Amino acid sequence: MTAPRIRILVPLWVLIVGVACAQTDAQRLDALERELQELRQQVQAQEASNSSASSLEAGWDDGFFLRSSDQQFKLSLNGRVQADARFFEPDHASNNTFLIRRARMAFKAQLWKMFEGKVEIDAGRGAGNSRAILTDGYLNIKLLDELQLRAGQFKEPFGLEETTSSRFISMIERSMATNAIAPGRDIGFMLHGTVADGIFNYAVGVFNGNGSNHSSDNDDDKDLALRLTCRPFAGNDSMWLKGLHLGGAFTWGRRDRDEPELELETQLGSEFFIMDDRVTHDDELIRWGVEFAWLIGGFSLRAEFMRMIFENLRYGAEKDDFEVDGWYVEASYFITGEDASFNRPKVQDNFNPLNEEFGMGAFQVAARVSQVHAETDIIHQGFASGTERGTDLTVGVNWWLNPHVVFKLNYVRTWFQENTNLEGETRNDEDGVLLRLQVDF
């Protein structure tokens, strides 16, 4: 190769290599800029997520709440006060009285949507104690709508009236049947859930069988409880079908007690069937019940039948089985046009005389017949005293000033199978009036 050619090719080769190196550096620079931009976007997204999770929202949803912006955490405050009055007929041995039937405050905490805890305290004298007591205290783990686990103290799954909150029952007090037979609150574990878009609900639990606020159990036997309900037309828009409710419940357990757990009393608190203090129970206790409800527009019809069976009650040398039956039928109607509900009603026009548009609130009328019946032989054999059957008629009117404040008025007349001793006076019937002013949130 001649010298002139070499002098030409060498600079050309140097130029080509330089151009190639320059293109490579530019590509690397572009790649680095893209990576840097992606990192910036990730950092911004993380900062936005942290900001969202750490910020809080405060508001009202049938109670005050604090909630994280990402909806993962929530703390809510709820409460109720029920101020009652009881008036007896003039010749009744009991005294007219005012009382705080319930005064409750509840805190609920939701963690990662899956975990929910509740603590509720009742300071009302109507709870039967002068000090505050725990009503509910439990943890609920919601894996799915169909599969949830609850542990702690809460109501056993039994009965429509018993499992409906006292805030939303049509009458001031639950029926004699429910008060006598339904187990109420206890400590235990329960699986429960809603299946098929709310058509079926189930609950199955294991409980101590001692009732509420007993920190220890007195035997190894436990109560088993099962409740199944069905609202076959829950997803239907038909006014005639969507409010149909059917259900049944069952409990089984064994007892080792000095005194059977049984109280038969009127809504006004008069006990008309009293088990002898010397009666003991060391065998099975079985409860079962069926429930029915049909809500059609503003009209509601509800009914239940339930039975409680004591196996082998003992009284001295005597031993016998013992059954208690109870039932009620109740009808109610919103005359101001609101729809009947299993929970809080939606009042169309809240009562507020200070507004330019004056609202009257919602008016609901209701009537209920209930009965509780114990076996006659148990009295004849000396196991108990009093009368074996009580039947009552309750008529009432509820004035919902708004969805959270209601005034209730009930007239109650009770008939007994035969004359019985009430507060030292022999009677075969009882009349009284119940009043309640309630606020809840």
Wavefront OBJ file of the C-alpha trace (Angstrom):
o trace
v 0.000 0.000 0.000
v 1.385 3.318 -0.948
v 2.053 6.040 1.565
v -0.591 8.421 0.205
v -3.312 5.788 0.635
v -2.203 5.125 4.182
v -2.348 8.804 4.954
v -5.962 8.858 3.692
v -7.261 5.616 5.337
v -5.889 6.211 8.803
v -7.808 9.441 9.436
v -10.927 7.839 7.920
v -10.711 4.850 10.282
v -10.217 7.138 13.254
v -13.314 9.109 12.217
v -15.433 5.960 11.874
v -14.398 4.637 15.321
v -15.098 8.000 16.888
v -18.553 8.177 15.378
v -19.304 4.649 16.597
v -18.128 5.462 20.112
v -20.177 8.643 20.125
v -23.353 6.694 19.143
v -22.724 4.145 21.901
v -22.324 6.838 24.545
v -25.529 8.554 23.384
v -27.483 5.300 23.647
v -26.110 4.660 27.096
v -27.070 8.166 28.146
v -30.610 7.674 26.849
v -30.903 4.372 28.744
v -29.666 5.982 31.925
v -32.176 8.819 31.559
v -35.005 6.334 31.056
v -34.016 4.368 34.156
v -33.779 7.567 36.159
v -37.264 8.590 35.009
v -38.690 5.187 36.020
v -37.065 5.479 39.449
v -38.560 8.946 39.888
v -42.026 7.608 39.018
v -41.668 4.730 41.489
v -40.566 7.093 44.252
v -43.486 9.421 43.542
v -45.947 6.519 43.543
v -44.565 5.252 46.868
v -44.750 8.720 48.396
v -48.348 9.071 47.212
v -49.197 5.662 48.664
v -47.591 6.488 51.998
v -49.386 9.811 52.095
v -52.728 8.146 51.331
v -52.244 5.460 53.958
v -51.178 7.883 56.661
v -53.914 10.487 56.142
v -57.230 10.193 57.986
v -60.818 10.946 57.096
v -63.386 11.825 59.764
v -67.102 11.602 59.176
v -70.523 10.217 60.057
v -72.015 6.896 58.968
v -74.731 6.067 61.532
v -71.965 6.904 64.030
v -68.730 8.881 64.182
v -65.663 7.382 62.535
v -62.011 7.901 61.687
v -60.798 6.108 58.570
v -57.567 5.893 56.594
v -57.764 7.186 53.043
v -56.921 3.768 51.632
v -59.986 2.287 53.436
v -57.826 -0.276 55.255
v -58.316 1.026 58.806
v -61.368 2.392 60.572
v -62.328 3.319 64.131
v -65.989 4.021 64.865
v -67.904 5.182 67.946
v -71.508 4.137 68.578
v -73.878 4.501 71.496
v -77.452 4.409 72.706
v -79.484 5.676 75.645
v -82.946 4.296 76.418
v -84.750 6.294 79.090
v -87.858 4.371 80.187
v -90.904 4.798 82.370
v -93.163 2.047 83.735
v -96.646 2.789 84.996
v -98.785 0.124 86.678
v -102.511 0.130 87.290
v -103.452 1.878 90.570
v -104.050 -1.286 92.627
v -100.819 -3.022 91.529
v -98.279 -3.790 94.250
v -95.344 -2.556 92.156
v -94.366 1.090 92.044
v -94.320 3.333 89.016
v -90.751 4.097 88.096
v -88.333 5.802 85.739
v -85.148 4.007 84.745
v -82.248 4.014 82.334
v -82.933 0.748 80.573
v -79.730 0.835 78.566
v -76.841 3.289 78.313
v -74.253 1.801 76.015
v -71.072 2.961 74.344
v -69.369 0.851 71.689
v -66.041 1.073 69.907
v -65.359 -0.811 66.694
v -61.969 -1.119 65.012
v -61.363 -2.408 61.490
v -57.824 -3.472 60.566
v -56.847 -4.241 56.969
v -60.577 -4.716 56.259
v -60.239 -8.334 57.339
v -60.186 -7.946 61.124
v -62.909 -6.239 63.169
v -63.018 -5.844 66.925
v -65.871 -4.559 69.065
v -66.098 -3.531 72.722
v -69.451 -2.396 74.120
v -70.127 -1.296 77.699
v -73.570 -0.896 79.298
v -73.909 1.467 82.265
v -77.724 1.361 82.410
v -79.390 0.240 85.644
v -81.809 -1.781 83.555
v -78.989 -4.243 82.957
v -79.591 -5.537 86.489
v -76.419 -4.113 87.978
v -75.395 -0.753 89.415
v -72.007 -0.858 87.713
v -71.014 -0.866 84.067
v -70.844 -4.301 82.457
v -69.452 -5.684 79.228
v -72.142 -6.568 76.716
v -70.110 -7.316 73.581
v -66.384 -7.938 73.338
v -65.185 -9.906 70.343
v -62.898 -10.212 67.337
v -64.363 -11.040 63.931
v -62.134 -12.342 61.116
v -63.698 -11.957 57.682
v -61.958 -14.211 55.186
v -64.919 -13.990 52.805
v -68.559 -12.950 53.092
v -69.252 -16.677 53.164
v -66.656 -17.525 55.826
v -66.145 -15.496 59.003
v -64.931 -16.421 62.479
v -66.044 -14.596 65.625
v -64.534 -15.163 69.076
v -65.345 -13.531 72.413
v -68.600 -12.511 74.090
v -71.651 -11.931 71.916
v -75.168 -13.237 71.365
v -75.654 -16.897 70.602
v -77.322 -17.371 67.200
v -80.929 -18.036 68.219
v -84.155 -16.310 67.235
v -85.120 -13.356 65.063
v -86.341 -11.112 67.890
v -83.371 -11.870 70.152
v -80.750 -11.230 67.454
v -82.453 -7.985 66.371
v -80.921 -5.046 68.230
v -83.070 -3.485 70.958
v -82.720 -0.242 68.967
v -84.846 -1.619 66.138
v -87.472 -3.921 67.680
v -91.004 -2.597 67.220
v -91.975 -2.916 70.889
v -90.183 -1.535 73.919
v -89.465 -4.962 75.376
v -89.022 -8.292 73.642
v -91.765 -10.886 74.032
v -92.135 -13.090 77.120
v -91.232 -16.110 74.975
v -87.939 -14.656 73.779
v -86.968 -13.428 77.245
v -87.665 -16.841 78.772
v -86.128 -19.173 76.188
v -83.509 -17.436 74.017
v -79.990 -17.955 75.447
v -78.739 -14.387 74.944
v -75.040 -13.547 75.242
v -72.303 -16.041 76.019
v -68.554 -16.554 75.508
v -67.401 -18.757 72.658
v -66.397 -19.173 69.022
v -68.704 -18.997 66.009
v -68.394 -19.581 62.269
v -70.880 -17.542 60.256
v -71.445 -16.078 56.831
v -73.757 -15.036 54.040
v -74.156 -17.286 51.008
v -75.625 -16.759 47.539
v -75.761 -12.950 47.603
v -77.580 -12.739 50.911
v -80.161 -15.447 50.302
v -78.793 -17.782 52.976
v -77.191 -16.968 56.321
v -75.681 -19.503 58.677
v -74.078 -19.438 62.122
v -72.676 -22.360 64.107
v -70.926 -21.859 67.420
v -69.539 -23.431 70.592
v -70.138 -21.601 73.889
v -69.448 -22.035 77.599
v -73.154 -22.158 78.439
v -72.725 -19.874 81.479
v -74.081 -16.663 79.977
v -72.276 -13.346 79.744
v -69.497 -11.963 81.955
v -68.432 -15.286 83.479
v -64.665 -15.514 83.133
v -64.519 -19.227 83.946
v -66.596 -22.291 83.096
v -67.885 -24.675 85.746
v -67.669 -27.879 83.685
v -66.123 -29.368 80.541
v -69.435 -29.550 78.669
v -70.133 -26.813 76.145
v -73.211 -25.518 74.334
v -73.556 -26.066 70.609
v -75.674 -23.538 68.703
v -76.847 -23.487 65.086
v -78.998 -20.996 63.187
v -79.958 -21.031 59.502
v -81.998 -18.313 57.801
v -83.187 -17.818 54.262
v -84.475 -14.793 52.377
v -85.308 -16.551 49.117
v -86.085 -13.365 47.186
v -83.393 -11.095 48.644
v -82.242 -10.009 45.192
v -85.748 -9.523 43.818
v -87.160 -6.026 43.307
v -90.725 -7.150 43.976
v -92.231 -5.398 47.013
v -94.223 -8.564 47.734
v -91.333 -11.014 47.669
v -88.061 -9.394 48.724
v -89.021 -9.110 52.408
v -89.786 -12.798 53.031
v -87.661 -14.330 55.799
v -87.576 -17.927 57.096
v -85.297 -19.488 59.671
v -84.649 -21.974 62.406
v -82.253 -22.412 65.330
v -81.112 -25.154 67.699
v -78.938 -25.339 70.820
v -77.734 -28.325 72.820
v -75.718 -28.517 76.020
v -75.338 -30.216 79.385
v -75.738 -28.594 82.771
v -74.370 -29.191 86.254
v -76.136 -26.519 88.293
v -77.868 -26.011 91.577
v -80.642 -24.034 89.901
v -82.099 -24.235 86.367
v -81.736 -21.107 84.214
v -85.395 -20.173 83.876
v -87.348 -16.989 84.522
v -90.938 -16.477 83.433
v -91.936 -12.846 83.871
v -94.097 -10.220 82.256
v -92.802 -7.316 80.187
v -93.291 -5.155 83.283
v -90.919 -7.378 85.261
v -93.419 -9.341 87.374
v -92.321 -12.953 87.864
v -95.248 -15.407 87.660
v -93.407 -18.763 87.634
v -90.708 -19.430 90.254
v -88.554 -22.551 90.390
v -87.884 -23.917 93.876
v -84.365 -23.166 95.149
v -83.813 -26.858 95.899
v -84.278 -27.956 92.276
v -81.063 -28.975 90.500
v -80.229 -29.786 86.892
v -77.446 -32.168 85.873
v -78.340 -33.239 82.354
v -79.170 -31.961 78.861
v -80.718 -28.605 77.986
v -82.143 -28.350 74.477
v -83.647 -25.356 72.693
v -85.127 -25.127 69.248
v -87.146 -22.538 67.398
v -88.553 -21.501 64.031
v -88.962 -17.933 62.793
v -90.913 -16.148 60.077
v -91.080 -12.567 58.814
v -92.663 -10.888 55.826
v -92.004 -7.232 55.079
v -94.231 -5.653 52.424
v -93.698 -1.934 51.949
v -94.462 -0.320 55.298
v -96.105 -3.483 56.693
v -94.257 -6.099 58.736
v -95.485 -9.463 60.016
v -93.225 -11.503 62.307
v -93.734 -14.705 64.271
v -91.698 -17.257 66.194
v -92.252 -20.505 68.046
v -89.604 -21.877 70.413
v -89.212 -24.655 72.973
v -86.789 -25.345 75.825
v -86.382 -28.879 77.250
v -84.750 -29.688 80.597
v -83.769 -33.340 80.922
v -83.938 -34.863 84.417
v -84.679 -32.024 86.788
v -84.181 -33.177 90.376
v -86.164 -32.162 93.438
v -85.327 -34.319 96.434
v -86.119 -37.889 95.431
v -88.232 -36.733 92.474
v -86.836 -36.606 88.935
v -88.661 -35.397 85.831
v -88.211 -33.802 82.425
v -89.558 -30.295 81.926
v -90.579 -28.316 78.844
v -91.329 -24.635 78.260
v -92.993 -23.409 75.062
v -93.258 -19.861 73.803
v -94.515 -18.002 70.762
v -95.465 -14.562 69.505
v -97.111 -12.958 66.479
v -96.424 -9.298 65.739
v -97.633 -6.866 63.075
v -96.529 -3.278 62.475
v -97.130 -0.577 59.873
v -95.618 2.809 58.998
v -98.618 5.070 58.437
v -96.373 7.836 57.055
v -95.167 5.762 54.105
v -91.729 4.509 55.188
v -90.643 0.969 54.345
v -90.475 -1.610 57.114
v -86.953 -2.816 57.895
v -85.057 -5.319 60.000
v -82.743 -2.456 60.995
v -82.861 1.340 61.111
v -85.836 2.856 59.232
v -85.307 5.537 56.605
v -87.409 8.479 57.786
v -88.713 10.542 54.877
v -89.216 13.861 56.713
v -87.223 14.399 59.893
v -88.958 16.261 62.704
v -87.372 19.697 63.013
v -89.685 22.615 63.857
v -86.812 25.073 63.332
v -86.671 24.355 59.607
v -88.758 26.307 57.134
v -90.072 23.007 55.759
v -91.616 21.444 58.846
v -91.332 17.623 58.988
v -93.388 15.330 61.196
v -91.017 12.371 61.327
v -92.312 8.816 60.874
v -95.180 7.138 62.734
v -95.388 3.380 63.197
v -98.205 1.421 64.850
v -97.708 -2.112 66.139
v -99.499 -4.956 67.940
v -98.202 -8.233 69.358
v -99.668 -11.292 71.060
v -97.242 -13.544 72.918
v -97.437 -16.514 75.256
v -95.133 -18.641 77.386
v -96.292 -21.968 78.801
v -94.589 -24.308 81.282
v -95.659 -27.868 81.961
v -98.420 -28.062 84.563
v -97.067 -31.201 86.266
v -93.911 -29.425 87.332
v -95.976 -27.190 89.628
v -98.156 -30.007 90.929
v -95.063 -32.014 91.861
v -93.630 -29.110 93.853
v -90.726 -28.237 91.549
v -92.076 -24.696 91.095
v -94.777 -22.300 92.241
v -96.949 -19.751 90.479
v -98.880 -20.326 87.291
v -97.755 -22.190 84.205
v -99.135 -19.919 81.496
v -98.944 -16.212 80.720
v -100.437 -14.511 77.671
v -100.125 -10.843 76.817
v -101.341 -8.325 74.278
v -99.157 -5.316 73.500
v -100.223 -2.368 71.346
v -97.917 0.520 70.638
v -97.051 3.548 68.596
v -93.533 4.657 67.667
v -92.699 8.210 66.667
v -89.389 8.317 64.825
v -88.366 11.963 64.997
v -85.442 11.036 62.764
v -83.548 7.784 62.113
v -81.684 8.134 65.430
v -84.315 9.411 67.886
v -87.583 7.634 68.647
v -90.351 7.953 71.223
v -92.244 4.708 71.995
v -95.501 4.138 73.860
v -96.782 0.617 74.721
v -99.858 -0.595 76.546
v -99.473 -4.155 77.864
v -102.189 -6.413 79.258
v -101.199 -9.847 80.601
v -103.471 -12.738 81.569
v -102.429 -15.706 83.709
v -103.734 -19.252 83.565
v -104.794 -18.999 87.200
v -104.392 -16.680 90.146
v -100.762 -16.141 91.092
v -98.750 -14.130 93.553
v -97.264 -10.937 92.084
v -95.208 -8.880 94.517
v -97.221 -10.235 97.455
v -100.610 -9.734 95.783
v -102.801 -12.467 94.270
v -103.791 -11.572 90.706
v -104.896 -13.201 87.466
v -103.990 -10.307 85.181
v -101.744 -7.249 84.912
v -102.028 -3.924 83.089
v -99.326 -1.368 82.505
v -97.918 1.320 80.263
v -94.317 1.508 79.030
v -92.671 4.668 77.681
v -89.260 5.059 76.069
v -87.260 7.937 74.670
v -84.313 6.543 72.735
v -81.323 8.100 71.008
v -78.762 5.935 69.247
v -75.963 6.374 66.750
l 1 2 3 4 5 6 7 8 9 10 11 12 13 14 15 16 17 18 19 20 21 22 23 24 25 26 27 28 29 30 31 32 33 34 35 36 37 38 39 40 41 42 43 44 45 46 47 48 49 50 51 52 53 54 55 56 57 58 59 60 61 62 63 64 65 66 67 68 69 70 71 72 73 74 75 76 77 78 79 80 81 82 83 84 85 86 87 88 89 90 91 92 93 94 95 96 97 98 99 100 101 102 103 104 105 106 107 108 109 110 111 112 113 114 115 116 117 118 119 120 121 122 123 124 125 126 127 128 129 130 131 132 133 134 135 136 137 138 139 140 141 142 143 144 145 146 147 148 149 150 151 152 153 154 155 156 157 158 159 160 161 162 163 164 165 166 167 168 169 170 171 172 173 174 175 176 177 178 179 180 181 182 183 184 185 186 187 188 189 190 191 192 193 194 195 196 197 198 199 200 201 202 203 204 205 206 207 208 209 210 211 212 213 214 215 216 217 218 219 220 221 222 223 224 225 226 227 228 229 230 231 232 233 234 235 236 237 238 239 240 241 242 243 244 245 246 247 248 249 250 251 252 253 254 255 256 257 258 259 260 261 262 263 264 265 266 267 268 269 270 271 272 273 274 275 276 277 278 279 280 281 282 283 284 285 286 287 288 289 290 291 292 293 294 295 296 297 298 299 300 301 302 303 304 305 306 307 308 309 310 311 312 313 314 315 316 317 318 319 320 321 322 323 324 325 326 327 328 329 330 331 332 333 334 335 336 337 338 339 340 341 342 343 344 345 346 347 348 349 350 351 352 353 354 355 356 357 358 359 360 361 362 363 364 365 366 367 368 369 370 371 372 373 374 375 376 377 378 379 380 381 382 383 384 385 386 387 388 389 390 391 392 393 394 395 396 397 398 399 400 401 402 403 404 405 406 407 408 409 410 411 412 413 414 415 416 417 418 419 420 421 422 423 424 425 426 427 428 429 430 431 432 433 434 435 436 437 438 439 440 441
